[in-house]
């Protein structure tokens, strides 16, 4: 029997994060957005609330909750602003959950545990100036010399670039094997030769920290190789399944925020002698937001349930990410329309939500990539194999590379 109700624990998490956002993010976010300022104290407060390792087992410093609890955290954070959901997505979804799945016990104790506690911040370095959807085009290299790897190259559009302590970085250890020659490494900010630089002038997520990473003969101990040499592409794809899940959940937060702001404005603003909420075309936009929110949540929670059961969810997560992000972009656009000229000003939050809503349509698999994936599932060209905890099925992803 299907149960669409949140558990008592999930309801408590939702209430906790919503209250936190209303008190510690919403009153200040307009100023942070205007200044392009990432407020790092928010991460410290989230750590105090045990929310930096929501679905990481307690034995490794996490809260031990389920994946839908993580989804709720991401939705409520993005209701405040995308910058802080992004931080949790990268730190928890892309980095920590990947360490949990692929790391050995030493790596889990040294890197995962302090991250799950929020004592250290983790980030993810895959994208390069000429390698986004086409991962195999990356240029970053790692050459083994004795008991170290020498890392050289550059990553871009990296969230938490100036904030994170540890980075999960992907590099070629054997270029002759193409994507089979990519490996994953845990890189510390303190390692000589590492540097970072923030990107300014972004359309949205201005209150977030995004930028570039540079590796100039960085010596990475062989113990920091995650998995085996050549498994980097598999590791990256498994990480994206988790990252995309959190992005989809966060998109629900934008829809919720736009709906909330629009309903409030509809009761405040009158035209032609009545509240604008009485006009049917305005009602149509509100109805689309509500439908988009409910459908997106169902898609996210379905993927979360599969994750909780340890089942493969690449198809379901892809669909949730694609649809939720599109719904969020449309909801933000309609919210600006409902607000009229005021929607074009940061006096109201909807213009910020519109700017923020565009990036998730692009990162962690563009709309076009997810469209292709879903079509290939329908056509039977792409099929998922059962998830193996130690070696995720991933062969289907290779089809995008040919």
Steps between C-alpha positions, in 0.01 A plus 500: 500500500638839400550753778534863397532633855829618646623309802512670837876537466466653153234743622735608780783554252276706273385718790856541628652606167207726407532682832876530451457645151237751614719622785855477368486522120190681374554828691854539361503330162420810292805678639724195455377459144563865416854481637580159355578384853498137612419488871713213629349521849189335357699181448615513861141536618389211279776292658372596844161364394660175375391573143833477315488121495127434498507155341853399603498217759552600861816288518662750261372811673173544311138516610409162355174618344358390166537654153162670506604681818793633295254602228295693755810682625592598145148617414473718810848648455429594139175657608734749666764514227664265252848581633453308822328202342788486255744488790324199652460334159871520432624430850260214578362375167805515276785462747404332828258246356763407241760446772249285686446280193852480363740586784701253704481507877804725538355753255163492673654565839737771380275688256138387517452518876609864545295595193187330632543689826547826310847549645642493147336597171517285188470594131501329161731569204389348170415781253777669301502795256461258206347200677144516632250248369790345304694379804755309292633831362657596832868600497592473870764230547641297787837331450616247756847560641601272785247524781331812355305616197597831340183687413487773233205674345199723559136465601226760461149576627591336828264580787669579833829555316633744762324341796552124484779322684492180295433450128404187309694555177495300177805469276646281228748237614502342152378711209526210255199336666279810470233498773626161622825679588344757735569469874366676810709666771439664835691830493554722802504878468824511700693294243773715335419600142124519558318832454148624434332811360136608521299583187322835518222644285271197506139532390378326813603325822693817576491423871690179430870432462582365152829503314809327368755258640861487386746214547867576443704186570288416804638194680208277600585194713407168342279437804275779370406310186128427533418155370744356246681662209261528206185496713464878506228513235291240684546694822404830336182354351393347831565835668281678245208270585518641853571858396214508251264373769583794726472748210151367418396530863634854515302598191185421698613769742511764227149407386377514859662840557358643177154370581517640852617843383245513217203408720601768750531760224168396345324590824685832532470633145173611340423593140171587334332513839596153628794296629716379214446147628143532373624525140483162326830531314677564829321201648623293207861582585447417867332173407799403283735572790299280734485218245873528432579491871290193571625308196863587572475388862349168397782440251762591761348285774469205261872523423570538872303187583702302248819633657376399844441146368847486343354474151631651179340841441689663212189516282272630774751754629565629148128552442457674836793731437390589148136565581542670838759743364286585199195549722705726729620716213146534368360575847757774557428654162126502574560641847682799351211544257248499785699765684511716187757780508573429865606149402784657305641650821679327785253670734317168459673160505359364174758664273774327700318168472477549123873566471580208729267260321697504176823339621342169615356454150862487383718340767513133602369397163346757269134489407609360164706218654206391716264520203726262307526266799124477544438446128760221490336329797164512323652370175682220677845624398590562864443247778607510863651201670434434871706717730805337651612684812870462433492529122202700368363405162595777262550352155186672373656841566771419248248536220521877534869482416460332162 
